[in-house]
Amino acid sequence: MTTYDVGIIVGSISSTSINRRLARALTVLAPEAGLRLTEIPIRSLPMYSADHDAAIPAEAAEFKRAIEASDAIIVVTPEYNRSVPGVLKNALDTASRPWGDNSLAGKPTAVIGMSIGTIGTAASQQHLRNILAFLAAPTLTQPEAYLQIQEGLITDDGTVTDVLTAEFLMSWLVAAREHFERARPALEPIPAGQGSAA
């Protein structure tokens, strides 16, 4: 079984982020699903501005290269005020610019998130899916994964203490891998002379 190198973007820069704990849990479980997860950090990204398009800041260029080097992307998002966190939106804006240099275009993607609320980032993920659709990143549609944090559910080192939750996360990772595998042929370049004449 081919192991896919997947970049994981955590949409929080909080030192106590529950979504960072979720990302660690996914990283621990991923090898069994044929995935190798590596975080692509967003903490040091400057705020996106078109003023920088002619000379992309080094942190932004490194971020874009990391996305492009990944076989696929997993985005782990919190929910702030029924939407995605500002730092995550900034990261996606950075990845998609300058115009014509969208690092997420065609990149197989999956989204997941955890919150203290019972709807478990459902509103945030819907906004995130809209953004990724515009950025032409083919995104896993089913199964959806909206988790509510419970005390002790995921330890700081990424251990999932509840068997049913661990099984669900593993099934989600397997589905994500299958989606990545299906979507990857779309990344193959079209041979010269076989493109559309339109």
C-alpha positions as CSV (number, residue, x, y, z in Angstrom):
1,M,0.0,0.0,0.0
2,T,1.3,3.4,-1.0
3,T,1.9,5.8,1.9
4,Y,0.8,9.3,1.1
5,D,2.6,12.3,2.6
6,V,-0.1,14.6,3.9
7,G,0.3,18.1,5.2
8,I,-1.8,18.9,8.2
9,I,-2.9,22.5,8.8
10,V,-4.2,23.4,12.3
11,G,-6.3,26.5,12.2
12,S,-5.3,27.6,15.7
13,I,-2.1,29.1,17.1
14,S,-3.2,28.7,20.7
15,S,-0.8,26.8,23.0
16,T,-3.8,25.0,24.5
17,S,-5.7,24.3,21.3
18,I,-7.9,21.2,21.5
19,N,-7.6,21.0,17.7
20,R,-3.9,20.7,18.0
21,R,-4.5,17.7,20.3
22,L,-6.9,16.3,17.6
23,A,-4.2,16.8,15.0
24,R,-1.7,14.9,17.2
25,A,-4.3,12.0,17.5
26,L,-4.7,11.9,13.7
27,T,-0.9,11.9,13.3
28,V,-0.6,8.9,15.7
29,L,-3.3,6.9,14.0
30,A,-2.5,7.9,10.4
31,P,0.3,5.3,9.6
32,E,-2.3,2.5,10.0
33,A,-4.4,4.1,7.3
34,G,-1.4,4.5,4.9
35,L,-0.8,8.2,5.7
36,R,2.1,10.1,7.0
37,L,1.1,13.4,8.5
38,T,3.4,16.4,8.9
39,E,2.2,19.8,10.2
40,I,2.5,22.8,8.0
41,P,2.6,25.6,10.6
42,I,0.8,28.9,10.1
43,R,1.9,30.8,13.2
44,S,4.6,32.9,11.5
45,L,2.6,33.8,8.3
46,P,2.3,37.6,7.8
47,M,-1.1,39.0,7.1
48,Y,-1.8,38.5,3.4
49,S,-1.6,41.7,1.3
50,A,-1.6,42.1,-2.5
51,D,1.3,44.5,-1.9
52,H,3.5,41.5,-1.4
53,D,2.5,39.6,-4.5
54,A,5.5,40.9,-6.5
55,A,7.9,39.7,-3.7
56,I,6.3,37.0,-1.6
57,P,7.6,37.0,2.1
58,A,9.9,34.1,2.9
59,E,7.4,32.6,5.4
60,A,4.6,32.7,2.8
61,A,6.8,31.2,0.1
62,E,7.9,28.3,2.5
63,F,4.2,27.7,3.4
64,K,3.2,27.5,-0.3
65,R,6.1,25.1,-1.1
66,A,5.1,22.8,1.8
67,I,1.6,22.6,0.5
68,E,2.8,21.9,-3.1
69,A,5.2,19.2,-1.8
70,S,2.4,17.3,0.0
71,D,0.3,14.6,-1.7
72,A,-2.8,15.9,0.1
73,I,-3.9,18.3,2.9
74,I,-5.9,17.8,6.0
75,V,-7.3,21.0,7.6
76,V,-8.2,20.8,11.3
77,T,-10.4,23.8,12.1
78,P,-11.7,25.3,15.3
79,E,-14.9,27.3,15.2
80,Y,-14.8,31.0,16.1
81,N,-18.1,32.9,16.0
82,R,-19.7,30.3,13.7
83,S,-16.8,30.5,11.1
84,V,-13.2,29.7,10.5
85,P,-10.5,31.5,12.6
86,G,-8.9,34.5,11.1
87,V,-5.4,32.9,11.1
88,L,-6.7,30.0,9.1
89,K,-8.4,32.2,6.5
90,N,-5.2,34.2,6.3
91,A,-3.3,31.0,5.6
92,L,-5.7,30.0,2.9
93,D,-5.5,33.4,1.3
94,T,-1.7,33.2,1.4
95,A,-1.7,29.7,-0.2
96,S,-3.9,30.9,-3.1
97,R,-2.0,34.0,-4.1
98,P,-0.7,35.7,-6.0
99,W,-3.4,35.3,-8.6
100,G,-2.5,32.4,-10.9
101,D,-0.3,30.7,-8.3
102,N,-2.8,28.9,-6.2
103,S,-0.9,26.2,-4.3
104,L,-4.2,24.4,-3.3
105,A,-5.6,24.1,-6.8
106,G,-6.2,20.4,-7.5
107,K,-4.8,19.4,-4.1
108,P,-6.9,16.6,-2.5
109,T,-8.1,17.9,0.9
110,A,-10.1,16.8,3.9
111,V,-11.5,18.8,6.8
112,I,-12.2,17.9,10.4
113,G,-12.6,19.9,13.7
114,M,-13.4,19.8,17.4
115,S,-15.1,22.2,19.7
116,I,-16.6,22.4,23.1
117,G,-20.1,22.8,21.6
118,T,-22.4,20.0,20.5
119,I,-22.3,20.9,16.8
120,G,-18.6,20.4,16.8
121,T,-17.4,22.9,14.2
122,A,-20.2,22.2,11.7
123,A,-20.7,25.9,10.8
124,S,-16.9,26.5,10.5
125,Q,-16.5,23.5,8.3
126,Q,-19.3,24.6,6.0
127,H,-17.5,27.9,5.5
128,L,-14.2,26.2,5.0
129,R,-15.7,23.9,2.4
130,N,-17.0,26.9,0.5
131,I,-13.5,28.4,0.5
132,L,-11.8,25.2,-0.6
133,A,-14.4,24.7,-3.4
134,F,-13.5,28.2,-4.8
135,L,-9.8,27.3,-4.5
136,A,-10.4,24.1,-6.6
137,A,-9.2,21.8,-3.9
138,P,-11.2,18.6,-4.2
139,T,-12.5,18.0,-0.7
140,L,-13.8,14.8,1.1
141,T,-17.5,15.1,1.4
142,Q,-18.4,12.0,3.4
143,P,-18.0,11.0,6.1
144,E,-18.1,14.3,7.9
145,A,-16.3,14.6,11.2
146,Y,-17.6,17.1,13.9
147,L,-16.3,16.2,17.3
148,Q,-17.2,17.6,20.7
149,I,-14.3,17.6,23.2
150,Q,-14.8,15.7,26.5
151,E,-12.5,15.9,29.5
152,G,-9.6,13.4,28.9
153,L,-10.8,12.3,25.5
154,I,-7.5,13.1,23.8
155,T,-4.3,13.4,25.9
156,D,-1.6,15.9,25.2
157,D,0.5,13.3,23.3
158,G,-2.4,12.4,21.0
159,T,-3.7,9.3,22.7
160,V,-7.5,8.8,22.2
161,T,-8.8,7.3,25.3
162,D,-12.3,6.4,24.1
163,V,-12.4,3.3,21.9
164,L,-15.4,4.3,19.8
165,T,-13.8,7.8,19.1
166,A,-10.5,6.1,18.1
167,E,-12.4,3.8,15.7
168,F,-14.3,6.7,14.2
169,L,-11.1,8.7,13.6
170,M,-9.5,5.7,12.0
171,S,-12.5,5.1,9.7
172,W,-12.3,8.8,8.8
173,L,-8.6,8.6,8.0
174,V,-9.2,5.5,5.8
175,A,-12.0,7.4,3.9
176,A,-9.7,10.4,3.6
177,R,-7.0,8.2,2.1
178,E,-9.4,6.7,-0.4
179,H,-10.5,10.2,-1.4
180,F,-6.9,11.3,-1.8
181,E,-6.2,8.2,-4.0
182,R,-9.3,8.9,-6.2
183,A,-8.4,12.6,-6.5
184,R,-4.8,12.2,-7.3
185,P,-5.2,11.3,-11.0
186,A,-6.5,14.8,-11.5
187,L,-3.1,16.1,-10.6
188,E,-1.3,14.4,-13.4
189,P,-0.3,16.8,-16.2
190,I,-2.1,16.6,-19.5
191,P,0.3,15.5,-22.3
192,A,1.2,18.2,-24.8
193,G,-1.4,18.4,-27.6
194,Q,-4.2,16.7,-25.6
195,G,-5.6,19.7,-23.8
196,S,-8.8,21.4,-24.7
197,A,-8.8,23.6,-27.8
198,A,-11.5,25.9,-26.3
